[in-house]
Amino acid sequence: MSNASIPSYDEVVTGRRSIRGYLDKPVPRDLIEEVLALAMRTPSSMNTQPWHFHVITGEPLARIRKGNTDNILAGVPDSREFRRGSAFGGVHRDRQVEVAKQLFGAMGIEREDKDARQDWVLRGFRQFDAPICVIIAYDRVLDDGDDSKFDCGAVATALVNAAWSRGLGCVINSQGIMQSPVVREHVGIPEDQVIMKAVAMGWPDESFPANAVVSNRRSVDDAARFVGFSS
């Protein structure tokens, strides 16, 4: 990609969307490496750079998808390797419901259509059928503090923005790593790493209705306080 065709930072941040529908088109390894190199410029606590990226495609990814969906349909409890916390409530739940309504509306999924709603959920466990899945993990030796989780969140954000700047779409999700033993089995993630998040990646399918959804964002006035300013 020429420099002339690379969007500005503002264009990336304001234009990026979470992509949940992908073209059946492979992503070149050298392009993924370019995106990762950009993402890894992310600052980290004391320059620890705790992150590891496991980039999966093809048959291993197909086996993970099958293992994830088979387990969830069989009622196997999830086994995330990081704290999930309690269910959202209050305004946080309101925002969760709002974007779900946007997505279901775009996809034409009615509230009473249980089959369609379940299929949508299973798409998450299939990594949204993206050609690439990036598993982000961190060094287990750092698990007793929160800095490494914070740093992995930062690098995940940088990753999806870097991908968008190169024409690739992503969505950060947890469904892809809910069945962590499945992921470990088919990827060979070392036991000295903690699985943090999954990122689906690929070329956006512009005909997929949910890809047009842009979630509502809080205003600066709502989210920020300014202290000590004269005006």
C-alpha positions as CSV (number, residue, x, y, z in Angstrom):
1,M,0.0,0.0,0.0
2,S,1.4,3.4,-1.0
3,N,1.7,6.2,1.6
4,A,-0.8,8.2,-0.5
5,S,-3.5,5.6,0.1
6,I,-3.0,5.2,3.8
7,P,-5.7,7.1,5.8
8,S,-4.8,9.6,8.4
9,Y,-5.0,8.8,12.1
10,D,-8.3,10.8,12.4
11,E,-9.8,8.9,9.4
12,V,-8.9,5.6,11.0
13,V,-10.2,6.4,14.4
14,T,-13.5,8.0,13.2
15,G,-14.0,5.6,10.3
16,R,-13.2,2.2,11.9
17,R,-16.1,-0.2,12.6
18,S,-16.3,-3.6,14.2
19,I,-16.5,-6.1,11.4
20,R,-18.6,-9.2,11.8
21,G,-18.9,-10.4,8.2
22,Y,-15.9,-11.2,6.0
23,L,-15.0,-12.0,2.4
24,D,-13.8,-15.5,1.7
25,K,-10.4,-14.1,0.7
26,P,-7.0,-14.9,2.3
27,V,-5.0,-12.2,4.0
28,P,-1.3,-12.2,3.1
29,R,1.1,-13.0,5.9
30,D,3.3,-10.1,5.2
31,L,0.4,-7.7,5.6
32,I,-0.5,-9.2,9.0
33,E,3.2,-8.8,10.0
34,E,3.0,-5.2,9.0
35,V,-0.1,-4.6,11.0
36,L,1.4,-6.4,14.1
37,A,4.6,-4.3,13.8
38,L,2.5,-1.1,13.9
39,A,0.4,-2.4,16.9
40,M,3.5,-3.3,18.8
41,R,4.5,0.3,19.0
42,T,1.9,0.5,21.8
43,P,3.4,1.8,25.1
44,S,3.5,-0.7,27.9
45,S,4.2,-0.5,31.6
46,M,7.9,-0.1,32.2
47,N,8.4,-1.3,28.6
48,T,7.5,-4.9,29.7
49,Q,5.8,-5.6,26.3
50,P,3.9,-8.6,27.9
51,W,1.9,-9.5,24.8
52,H,2.1,-12.6,22.5
53,F,0.2,-13.0,19.3
54,H,-1.0,-16.3,18.0
55,V,-2.1,-15.8,14.4
56,I,-4.3,-18.6,13.1
57,T,-5.9,-19.5,9.8
58,G,-6.9,-22.5,7.7
59,E,-7.5,-25.9,9.2
60,P,-6.3,-25.1,12.8
61,L,-8.9,-22.3,12.9
62,A,-11.6,-24.6,11.5
63,R,-10.9,-27.0,14.3
64,I,-11.1,-24.3,16.9
65,R,-14.4,-23.1,15.5
66,K,-15.8,-26.7,15.6
67,G,-14.6,-27.3,19.1
68,N,-16.0,-24.0,20.4
69,T,-19.4,-24.5,18.9
70,D,-19.6,-28.2,19.8
71,N,-18.8,-27.4,23.4
72,I,-21.2,-24.5,23.7
73,L,-24.1,-26.5,22.2
74,A,-23.3,-29.3,24.6
75,G,-23.5,-26.9,27.5
76,V,-19.8,-27.1,28.5
77,P,-19.2,-24.1,30.9
78,D,-16.9,-21.4,29.6
79,S,-13.3,-21.4,30.7
80,R,-11.9,-18.0,30.1
81,E,-8.5,-17.4,31.6
82,F,-9.1,-13.9,32.8
83,R,-11.7,-12.5,35.3
84,R,-15.1,-12.1,33.7
85,G,-16.8,-10.1,36.4
86,S,-20.5,-9.8,37.2
87,A,-23.1,-9.1,34.6
88,F,-23.4,-5.5,33.4
89,G,-26.0,-3.3,35.1
90,G,-27.3,0.2,34.9
91,V,-26.0,2.4,32.1
92,H,-23.4,-0.2,31.1
93,R,-26.1,-2.7,30.5
94,D,-28.1,0.0,28.6
95,R,-25.2,0.5,26.2
96,Q,-24.8,-3.3,25.7
97,V,-28.5,-3.6,24.9
98,E,-28.5,-0.6,22.6
99,V,-25.7,-2.0,20.3
100,A,-27.4,-5.5,20.3
101,K,-30.6,-3.9,19.1
102,Q,-28.7,-2.1,16.4
103,L,-27.1,-5.3,15.2
104,F,-30.2,-7.4,15.4
105,G,-32.1,-4.6,13.6
106,A,-29.5,-4.5,10.8
107,M,-29.6,-8.3,10.4
108,G,-33.4,-8.4,10.5
109,I,-33.4,-10.7,13.6
110,E,-36.7,-10.5,15.4
111,R,-36.8,-10.8,19.2
112,E,-38.9,-14.0,19.1
113,D,-36.7,-15.6,16.4
114,K,-34.7,-17.9,18.8
115,D,-33.0,-19.8,16.0
116,A,-31.7,-16.7,14.3
117,R,-30.5,-15.3,17.6
118,Q,-28.7,-18.5,18.5
119,D,-27.1,-18.5,15.1
120,W,-25.8,-15.0,15.7
121,V,-24.3,-16.0,19.0
122,L,-22.6,-19.0,17.4
123,R,-21.1,-16.7,14.8
124,G,-19.0,-15.3,17.7
125,F,-17.8,-18.7,18.7
126,R,-16.9,-19.3,15.0
127,Q,-14.8,-16.1,15.1
128,F,-17.4,-14.6,12.7
129,D,-16.1,-16.9,10.0
130,A,-13.1,-14.6,9.5
131,P,-10.1,-16.0,7.6
132,I,-7.8,-14.9,10.5
133,C,-8.0,-15.2,14.2
134,V,-5.4,-13.4,16.4
135,I,-5.2,-14.7,20.0
136,I,-3.6,-12.2,22.3
137,A,-1.9,-13.7,25.4
138,Y,0.4,-12.3,28.1
139,D,3.1,-13.8,30.2
140,R,1.7,-15.7,33.2
141,V,4.5,-14.5,35.5
142,L,2.8,-11.1,35.3
143,D,-0.7,-12.4,36.2
144,D,-0.7,-11.1,39.8
145,G,-1.0,-7.5,38.6
146,D,-3.3,-5.5,36.3
147,D,-0.7,-3.7,34.2
148,S,-0.3,-6.6,31.8
149,K,-4.1,-6.8,31.1
150,F,-4.2,-3.0,30.6
151,D,-1.3,-3.3,28.2
152,C,-2.9,-6.1,26.2
153,G,-6.1,-4.0,25.9
154,A,-4.0,-1.2,24.6
155,V,-2.3,-3.4,22.0
156,A,-5.6,-4.9,20.9
157,T,-6.9,-1.4,20.2
158,A,-3.8,-0.5,18.3
159,L,-4.1,-3.8,16.3
160,V,-7.6,-3.2,15.1
161,N,-6.7,0.4,14.1
162,A,-3.6,-0.6,12.3
163,A,-5.6,-3.3,10.5
164,W,-8.2,-0.7,9.5
165,S,-5.5,1.6,8.1
166,R,-4.5,-1.2,5.8
167,G,-8.0,-2.1,4.6
168,L,-8.6,-5.0,7.0
169,G,-11.5,-5.2,9.4
170,C,-11.5,-6.7,12.9
171,V,-13.7,-7.3,15.9
172,I,-12.3,-7.9,19.4
173,N,-14.3,-10.7,21.1
174,S,-14.3,-13.1,24.0
175,Q,-16.4,-15.9,22.5
176,G,-13.4,-17.2,20.5
177,I,-11.5,-17.9,23.7
178,M,-14.3,-18.9,26.0
179,Q,-13.3,-22.6,25.5
180,S,-9.6,-22.0,26.2
181,P,-8.7,-25.7,26.3
182,V,-9.9,-26.0,22.7
183,V,-7.7,-23.0,21.7
184,R,-4.7,-24.4,23.6
185,E,-5.1,-27.8,22.0
186,H,-5.1,-26.6,18.4
187,V,-2.7,-23.7,18.6
188,G,-0.2,-25.0,21.1
189,I,-0.2,-22.0,23.4
190,P,2.5,-22.5,26.1
191,E,1.3,-22.9,29.7
192,D,3.4,-19.9,30.7
193,Q,1.0,-17.6,28.8
194,V,-2.5,-16.5,29.8
195,I,-5.1,-16.3,27.0
196,M,-6.5,-12.8,27.1
197,K,-8.6,-12.0,24.0
198,A,-9.4,-13.0,20.4
199,V,-9.4,-10.7,17.4
200,A,-11.2,-11.8,14.2
201,M,-9.6,-10.3,11.1
202,G,-10.1,-10.2,7.4
203,W,-11.4,-8.2,4.4
204,P,-14.7,-6.6,5.3
205,D,-17.8,-7.9,3.4
206,E,-19.5,-4.5,2.6
207,S,-22.7,-6.3,1.8
208,F,-23.0,-7.8,5.3
209,P,-25.6,-5.6,7.0
210,A,-24.1,-5.6,10.5
211,N,-20.9,-4.2,9.2
212,A,-22.6,-0.8,8.6
213,V,-23.5,-0.5,12.3
214,V,-21.7,2.3,14.1
215,S,-22.2,2.2,17.9
216,N,-23.2,5.4,19.6
217,R,-20.4,7.1,21.6
218,R,-20.5,9.2,24.7
219,S,-19.7,12.9,24.3
220,V,-16.6,14.4,25.8
221,D,-18.8,16.5,28.1
222,D,-20.3,13.3,29.5
223,A,-17.1,11.3,29.9
224,A,-14.5,13.9,30.9
225,R,-13.9,16.4,33.7
226,F,-11.5,19.3,33.3
227,V,-9.8,20.5,36.5
228,G,-7.8,23.7,36.9
229,F,-8.6,25.1,33.5
230,S,-9.6,28.8,33.3
231,S,-12.4,28.1,30.8
